Amino acid sequence: MKQQKKILAGIMVVCLCAGLTGCGKEEVSVTSGLKVEYSGMNGYGTASLDESYDWIDDAIDLCEGLDEDEQFELELALYDAVSYEISPVENLSNGDEVTITISIDSDEFEDYDFELVGEEVTETVSGLEEVEEVDPFAKLNVTFEGIAPYATASIDSAGRVDGIEYTLDMSENLSNGDVVTVTAAPEYSMTEDELAQQYGIVLTQTEQSYTVEGLSAYVTSLDQIPEDMLTKLLSQAEDSIRADCAGWAEGNSLGQLDFLGYYFLTPKEGFLEQPYNEIYCIYQVTANMTGITADDLEHQSTGTETYYTYYHFTDILLLADGTTSVDLSAGNMPDNRIDSTFGYDAFWGAEAYTFDGYVDLDTMFHDCVSTKIANYNYESTVQE
């Protein structure tokens, strides 16, 4: 490395150069001991000079009569007088040639009996380690979890390649059959050259696609629900309605329970709703009633009365093995209550019996379906 130049002012000595008899100056080679060092990977190597200045001692040794200070000033001047430049210095491969150019400023040394000499030097690059080609996806594992269409994707920490950053183009709201793409790139915005130099690798590919599969999924249409599951739904629905009717006052009982069909709701495209799907099992109930009526508050009357009710289930799943699943215990009947035409005498007057349901199908359809059609599609198989 070129040192700051110092002028050899004040050196008034006679330098007697060994081996000379006045016939010429002793040549001192400034390339003596010069070494080039190579680092990095093959194709991405760099060259640097071990700027050995051993020749300075050779030049000073040729001179006699210098005191310690004068030797020091001469040494600085010699450092400053010679510079080296190597080219090319980057992106080197084994077998490439590099050239070291020498620049000598010897004007200050005309009174000395040595001459600094040096020629351009050419060297062949060697010793660079080979870059390893790496497939960043060879051991990468992308995991899909959750229930479609709300499943998520993540990249396992195991299988990642050091120095590589992985990015998923989609990681949420996934369904079976969706394709997610993973992009691999040098981390911290490194260039490919920097990756090769720092980690000794080049990537054989930068993208890999993975298909979402093997997930449980919410049922999206009635025809996806197998008959055995529908049978379970209806059995639970009818048992629950009968149990509700069994709680009526003495003299009142369930006469007939007729299944009319289903309302089935799923979110419209682009809507992510909870619950994802809903199924209403719709029934017409005929009740055998005993009690007072508005026409005769003094005597008990008997008769039949008809109303409509449902039993409601949510989030029916299609499992990975092709079977379906639903939480039967989470079903529910309507919150809506209607008055019977039959009633009873209470301390404060005549009171009507009540039913869990609706007077007509239109009102029930409004509560179950119409209020939700902004976000949900529906299927109906109900026939009165």
C-alpha positions as CSV (number, residue, x, y, z in Angstrom):
1,M,0.0,0.0,0.0
2,K,1.4,3.4,-1.0
3,Q,2.4,5.4,2.0
4,Q,2.1,9.2,2.4
5,K,5.0,10.8,0.5
6,K,7.8,12.3,2.4
7,I,10.6,14.4,0.8
8,L,14.1,13.3,1.4
9,A,15.3,16.8,2.3
10,G,18.3,17.1,4.4
11,I,19.9,13.7,3.6
12,M,23.4,14.9,2.7
13,V,25.3,11.7,2.8
14,V,27.4,9.8,0.4
15,C,26.0,6.4,-0.2
16,L,28.5,3.8,-1.0
17,C,26.7,1.0,-2.8
18,A,28.1,-2.4,-2.4
19,G,29.4,-4.1,-5.4
20,L,29.8,-0.9,-7.4
21,T,33.0,0.5,-8.9
22,G,31.5,3.5,-10.6
23,C,30.3,1.6,-13.6
24,G,26.6,1.8,-12.8
25,K,23.9,1.5,-10.2
26,E,22.8,-1.7,-8.4
27,E,19.3,-2.8,-9.6
28,V,16.7,-3.4,-6.8
29,S,13.6,-5.3,-8.0
30,V,10.4,-3.9,-6.6
31,T,8.6,-7.2,-7.5
32,S,10.8,-9.3,-5.3
33,G,8.6,-11.3,-2.9
34,L,5.4,-9.8,-4.3
35,K,2.5,-12.2,-3.7
36,V,-1.1,-12.3,-4.9
37,E,-3.7,-13.8,-2.6
38,Y,-7.1,-15.2,-3.9
39,S,-10.2,-15.5,-1.8
40,G,-13.8,-16.4,-2.4
41,M,-15.4,-19.0,-4.6
42,N,-14.6,-20.1,-8.1
43,G,-16.3,-17.6,-10.5
44,Y,-16.7,-15.1,-7.7
45,G,-13.2,-14.8,-6.4
46,T,-11.3,-11.7,-5.5
47,A,-7.6,-10.9,-5.7
48,S,-5.5,-8.9,-3.3
49,L,-1.8,-8.1,-3.0
50,D,0.4,-9.0,-0.2
51,E,2.5,-5.9,-0.9
52,S,5.8,-7.2,0.4
53,Y,8.4,-4.5,0.6
54,D,11.3,-6.7,1.5
55,W,13.2,-5.1,-1.4
56,I,13.4,-1.8,0.7
57,D,15.8,-3.5,3.1
58,D,17.8,-4.6,0.1
59,A,18.0,-1.0,-1.2
60,I,18.9,0.5,2.3
61,D,21.5,-2.2,2.8
62,L,23.3,-1.0,-0.4
63,C,23.9,2.4,1.3
64,E,26.4,3.2,3.9
65,G,26.8,6.2,6.2
66,L,23.1,6.7,7.0
67,D,22.2,7.3,10.6
68,E,18.9,5.9,12.1
69,D,16.8,8.9,11.2
70,E,18.1,9.1,7.7
71,Q,17.3,5.4,7.2
72,F,13.8,5.9,8.4
73,E,13.2,8.8,6.1
74,L,14.6,6.8,3.1
75,E,12.4,3.9,4.0
76,L,9.3,6.1,3.9
77,A,10.3,7.6,0.6
78,L,10.8,4.2,-0.9
79,Y,7.3,3.1,0.2
80,D,5.8,6.2,-1.3
81,A,7.8,5.8,-4.6
82,V,6.3,2.5,-5.7
83,S,2.6,1.6,-6.2
84,Y,0.9,-1.6,-7.4
85,E,-2.3,-2.1,-9.2
86,I,-4.0,-5.5,-9.9
87,S,-6.5,-6.1,-12.6
88,P,-9.1,-7.7,-12.7
89,V,-9.7,-7.8,-9.0
90,E,-13.2,-9.4,-8.8
91,N,-15.4,-12.2,-10.2
92,L,-12.4,-14.4,-10.8
93,S,-12.3,-18.1,-11.7
94,N,-9.5,-20.6,-11.5
95,G,-7.4,-20.3,-14.6
96,D,-8.0,-16.6,-15.1
97,E,-5.0,-14.3,-15.5
98,V,-4.5,-11.2,-13.4
99,T,-1.9,-8.5,-14.2
100,I,0.0,-6.5,-11.6
101,T,1.1,-3.1,-12.9
102,I,4.0,-1.4,-11.2
103,S,4.4,2.4,-11.0
104,I,7.9,3.7,-9.9
105,D,8.7,7.3,-9.1
106,S,12.5,7.3,-8.8
107,D,13.3,11.0,-9.3
108,E,14.2,11.4,-5.7
109,F,16.8,8.7,-5.8
110,E,19.1,10.0,-8.6
111,D,21.8,10.6,-6.0
112,Y,21.7,7.0,-4.8
113,D,23.7,4.2,-6.2
114,F,20.7,1.9,-6.6
115,E,18.0,1.9,-9.3
116,L,14.4,0.6,-8.6
117,V,13.3,-1.7,-11.4
118,G,10.1,-3.7,-12.0
119,E,8.1,-5.1,-14.8
120,E,4.4,-5.9,-15.2
121,V,3.6,-9.3,-13.6
122,T,1.0,-11.8,-14.9
123,E,-0.3,-14.6,-12.6
124,T,-2.8,-17.4,-13.0
125,V,-5.7,-17.6,-10.6
126,S,-5.8,-20.8,-8.6
127,G,-7.0,-22.2,-5.3
128,L,-10.6,-20.9,-5.4
129,E,-13.2,-23.2,-3.9
130,E,-15.9,-24.5,-6.1
131,V,-19.4,-23.1,-5.7
132,E,-22.1,-25.7,-4.8
133,E,-25.3,-25.8,-6.8
134,V,-28.2,-26.1,-4.3
135,D,-31.9,-26.8,-4.8
136,P,-33.4,-24.7,-2.0
137,F,-36.6,-26.8,-2.1
138,A,-35.0,-30.2,-1.9
139,K,-35.7,-30.7,1.8
140,L,-38.3,-27.9,2.3
141,N,-41.6,-28.9,3.8
142,V,-44.7,-26.7,3.4
143,T,-47.4,-27.6,5.9
144,F,-51.2,-27.0,5.4
145,E,-53.4,-26.8,8.5
146,G,-56.9,-26.0,9.4
147,I,-60.2,-26.4,7.6
148,A,-60.8,-25.4,4.0
149,P,-61.5,-22.7,2.9
150,Y,-59.9,-21.2,6.0
151,A,-56.8,-23.3,6.0
152,T,-53.3,-21.8,6.4
153,A,-49.9,-22.6,4.9
154,S,-46.5,-22.4,6.7
155,I,-42.9,-23.3,5.9
156,D,-41.2,-25.6,8.4
157,S,-37.9,-24.4,9.9
158,A,-36.3,-27.7,9.1
159,G,-35.2,-28.1,5.5
160,R,-34.4,-24.4,4.9
161,V,-31.1,-23.5,3.3
162,D,-28.8,-21.1,5.2
163,G,-28.7,-17.7,3.6
164,I,-32.0,-18.1,1.9
165,E,-35.3,-16.3,2.6
166,Y,-38.5,-18.1,1.7
167,T,-41.8,-16.3,0.8
168,L,-45.3,-17.8,0.3
169,D,-47.5,-16.0,-2.2
170,M,-50.6,-17.2,-0.2
171,S,-50.8,-18.4,3.3
172,E,-54.4,-18.0,4.4
173,N,-58.0,-18.9,3.4
174,L,-56.8,-22.0,1.4
175,S,-58.8,-24.9,0.0
176,N,-57.9,-28.3,-1.3
177,G,-56.7,-27.9,-4.9
178,D,-55.3,-24.4,-4.4
179,V,-51.7,-23.9,-5.5
180,V,-49.3,-21.9,-3.4
181,T,-45.9,-20.8,-4.7
182,V,-42.8,-20.5,-2.6
183,T,-40.1,-18.1,-3.7
184,A,-36.5,-18.5,-2.6
185,A,-34.0,-15.6,-2.6
186,P,-30.8,-14.5,-0.9
187,E,-31.7,-13.1,2.5
188,Y,-31.1,-9.5,3.6
189,S,-31.3,-8.4,-0.1
190,M,-28.0,-9.9,-1.0
191,T,-27.2,-10.3,-4.6
192,E,-26.6,-13.8,-6.1
193,D,-22.9,-12.9,-6.3
194,E,-22.8,-12.0,-2.6
195,L,-24.6,-15.3,-1.8
196,A,-22.0,-17.2,-3.7
197,Q,-19.1,-15.4,-2.0
198,Q,-20.5,-15.6,1.5
199,Y,-22.2,-19.0,1.5
200,G,-20.5,-20.7,-1.5
201,I,-23.8,-21.7,-3.2
202,V,-25.8,-20.8,-6.2
203,L,-29.5,-21.7,-6.5
204,T,-30.7,-24.1,-9.2
205,Q,-34.2,-22.7,-9.0
206,T,-36.0,-19.9,-7.2
207,E,-39.7,-21.0,-7.3
208,Q,-41.6,-24.1,-6.3
209,S,-45.3,-24.7,-6.4
210,Y,-47.2,-26.8,-3.8
211,T,-50.8,-28.1,-4.1
212,V,-53.1,-27.9,-1.0
213,E,-54.4,-31.3,-0.3
214,G,-55.5,-33.7,2.5
215,L,-57.5,-31.1,4.5
216,S,-60.9,-31.4,6.0
217,A,-63.3,-29.0,4.4
218,Y,-66.6,-27.4,5.1
219,V,-69.5,-28.9,3.1
220,T,-70.5,-26.5,0.3
221,S,-73.7,-28.1,-1.0
222,L,-76.4,-30.4,0.2
223,D,-75.5,-33.2,-2.2
224,Q,-72.1,-33.5,-0.5
225,I,-73.8,-34.8,2.7
226,P,-74.2,-38.5,2.5
227,E,-77.5,-40.2,3.4
228,D,-76.1,-41.7,6.6
229,M,-75.2,-38.2,7.9
230,L,-78.6,-36.8,7.0
231,T,-80.2,-39.7,8.8
232,K,-78.2,-38.7,12.0
233,L,-79.2,-35.1,11.6
234,L,-82.9,-35.9,11.3
235,S,-82.8,-38.4,14.2
236,Q,-81.2,-35.8,16.5
237,A,-83.6,-33.1,15.3
238,E,-86.7,-35.2,15.8
239,D,-85.5,-36.5,19.2
240,S,-84.9,-32.9,20.3
241,I,-88.3,-31.6,19.1
242,R,-90.1,-34.5,20.8
243,A,-88.3,-33.8,24.0
244,D,-89.3,-30.1,23.7
245,C,-93.0,-31.1,23.2
246,A,-92.8,-33.5,26.2
247,G,-92.4,-30.5,28.4
248,W,-95.8,-29.2,27.6
249,A,-98.4,-28.8,30.3
250,E,-100.5,-31.9,31.2
251,G,-103.2,-32.5,28.6
252,N,-101.1,-31.2,25.7
253,S,-99.1,-33.5,23.5
254,L,-97.4,-34.0,20.2
255,G,-99.8,-35.3,17.7
256,Q,-97.7,-35.6,14.5
257,L,-94.3,-34.5,13.4
258,D,-93.8,-34.1,9.6
259,F,-90.4,-33.4,8.0
260,L,-90.7,-30.9,5.1
261,G,-87.1,-30.5,3.9
262,Y,-84.0,-28.5,4.4
263,Y,-82.6,-24.9,4.2
264,F,-78.9,-25.1,3.5
265,L,-76.7,-21.9,3.6
266,T,-73.1,-21.3,2.5
267,P,-71.1,-18.0,2.1
268,K,-71.2,-16.2,-1.2
269,E,-67.9,-16.1,-3.1
270,G,-65.5,-13.6,-1.5
271,F,-67.3,-13.8,1.9
272,L,-65.6,-15.4,4.9
273,E,-68.4,-16.2,7.3
274,Q,-68.8,-18.0,10.6
275,P,-70.5,-20.4,10.7
276,Y,-69.4,-21.5,7.3
277,N,-72.5,-23.6,6.6
278,E,-75.9,-24.0,8.2
279,I,-78.6,-26.6,7.8
280,Y,-82.1,-26.2,9.0
281,C,-84.3,-29.4,9.3
282,I,-87.8,-28.0,8.7
283,Y,-90.9,-29.6,10.4
284,Q,-94.6,-29.2,10.6
285,V,-95.9,-29.9,14.1
286,T,-99.4,-31.0,14.9
287,A,-100.2,-30.5,18.6
288,N,-103.1,-32.1,20.6
289,M,-104.2,-29.3,22.9
290,T,-106.5,-29.0,25.9
291,G,-107.3,-25.7,27.6
292,I,-109.5,-22.6,27.6
293,T,-110.0,-20.5,24.5
294,A,-110.9,-17.0,23.8
295,D,-114.4,-18.2,22.9
296,D,-114.9,-20.0,26.2
297,L,-112.9,-18.9,29.2
298,E,-114.9,-21.0,31.6
299,H,-114.6,-24.5,30.2
300,Q,-111.8,-26.7,28.9
301,S,-111.8,-27.5,25.2
302,T,-109.7,-29.9,23.1
303,G,-108.4,-29.6,19.6
304,T,-105.4,-29.7,17.3
305,E,-103.1,-26.9,16.3
306,T,-100.4,-26.7,13.6
307,Y,-97.2,-24.7,13.6
308,Y,-93.7,-24.9,12.1
309,T,-90.3,-25.4,13.7
310,Y,-86.8,-26.3,12.8
311,Y,-83.7,-27.9,14.2
312,H,-80.5,-26.1,13.2
313,F,-76.9,-27.5,12.8
314,T,-73.7,-25.7,11.7
315,D,-70.3,-26.4,10.2
316,I,-70.7,-29.8,8.7
317,L,-67.3,-31.1,7.7
318,L,-66.1,-33.3,4.8
319,L,-63.2,-35.1,6.3
320,A,-60.0,-36.1,4.4
321,D,-61.2,-39.8,4.3
322,G,-64.4,-38.8,2.6
323,T,-66.7,-39.1,5.6
324,T,-68.6,-36.2,7.2
325,S,-68.7,-34.8,10.7
326,V,-70.8,-32.4,12.7
327,D,-71.3,-31.6,16.3
328,L,-74.8,-33.1,16.9
329,S,-74.9,-31.8,20.5
330,A,-74.6,-28.2,19.3
331,G,-77.9,-28.1,17.4
332,N,-80.7,-25.8,18.4
333,M,-84.4,-25.0,18.0
334,P,-85.8,-21.5,17.3
335,D,-85.8,-18.8,19.9
336,N,-89.0,-17.5,18.3
337,R,-92.1,-18.3,20.3
338,I,-95.8,-18.1,19.2
339,D,-99.0,-18.2,21.2
340,S,-101.4,-21.1,21.0
341,T,-105.1,-20.5,20.7
342,F,-105.4,-22.6,23.9
343,G,-104.5,-21.4,27.3
344,Y,-104.9,-21.8,31.0
345,D,-106.2,-19.9,34.1
346,A,-103.4,-18.1,36.0
347,F,-103.7,-16.0,39.2
348,W,-103.5,-12.9,37.1
349,G,-105.9,-14.1,34.3
350,A,-106.0,-16.3,31.2
351,E,-102.6,-17.1,29.7
352,A,-101.9,-18.7,26.3
353,Y,-99.7,-21.8,25.9
354,T,-96.7,-21.1,23.6
355,F,-94.8,-23.1,21.0
356,D,-91.1,-22.9,19.9
357,G,-91.6,-22.1,16.2
358,Y,-93.6,-20.0,13.7
359,V,-97.2,-19.6,12.6
360,D,-96.2,-20.0,8.9
361,L,-93.3,-21.1,6.7
362,D,-92.8,-17.6,5.2
363,T,-92.0,-16.1,8.5
364,M,-89.6,-18.9,9.3
365,F,-87.9,-18.6,5.9
366,H,-87.5,-14.9,6.5
367,D,-85.7,-15.4,9.9
368,C,-83.6,-18.4,8.7
369,V,-82.7,-17.3,5.1
370,S,-83.9,-13.9,4.0
371,T,-82.0,-12.0,6.7
372,K,-78.8,-13.6,5.6
373,I,-78.9,-13.6,1.8
374,A,-76.6,-10.5,1.6
375,N,-73.7,-12.8,2.6
376,Y,-75.0,-16.4,2.0
377,N,-76.3,-18.5,-0.8
378,Y,-79.0,-21.0,0.0
379,E,-80.6,-24.2,-1.1
380,S,-84.2,-25.2,-0.1
381,T,-85.9,-28.5,-0.5
382,V,-88.9,-27.6,1.7
383,Q,-92.2,-28.6,0.4
384,E,-95.4,-28.1,2.4
